[in-house]
Amino acid sequence: MTEDNGGNATGFADLELAPELCHALSGLGFKEATPIQQAAIPPLLAGRDLVGQAATGTGKTAAFALPVLQRVLADGGRPEPLALVLVPTRELAVQVCEAMLSYGHDMGARVLPVYGGEPIGRQLGALRRGVDVVVATPGRALDHINRGTLALDGLEMVVLDEADEMLDMGFAEDIEEILGHT
């Protein structure tokens, strides 16, 4: 990044991310935080709510995933999920899950993609064993909630990734119902 940010932190360690996350990011070739990451990570680490918008390819996934994983480092290891990430499509669920697993590799993060079009048995087994983060499409998340296999009482973080897309696709009622269970 060559852009002058007025002296603000640009390295991930400067953003007060855990050493495990910084090590994983370094191994993935990430050197400096992008503007959306610089703007989003500190308030999310402080537990504040955030609405962020940035162009494709600017690192939005890392902007929310890294604070989620840092919270997992502090409070994870319990059977119920600590965070729920809602996404509009199964492709995005897989993409976000893979990114979070890469970032959280050194810490053993348990991240589960939950979406339709796949046999539900693997998802049920993983949920029974315990996961830290569920990345789900709204329909399959509701399916698990209604089955009693996805408990949301212990959630500390909820992310609506591509919220505008989910609303455009008609998921508003599903999202409201899911948030009603948190």
Protein Blocks (a to p, Z undefined) as FASTA:
>chain_A
ZZdehhpafbfklnopafklmmmmmmnopabdcfklmmmmmmmmnopacdddddehilpm
mmmmmmmmmmmmmmgoifbdfbdcddfbfklmmmmmmmmmmmmmmnopacddddehiafk
lmmmmmmnopfbdcddfklmmmmmmnopaccklpcbdcdehklmmmmnopmmmmmmmmmm
ZZ
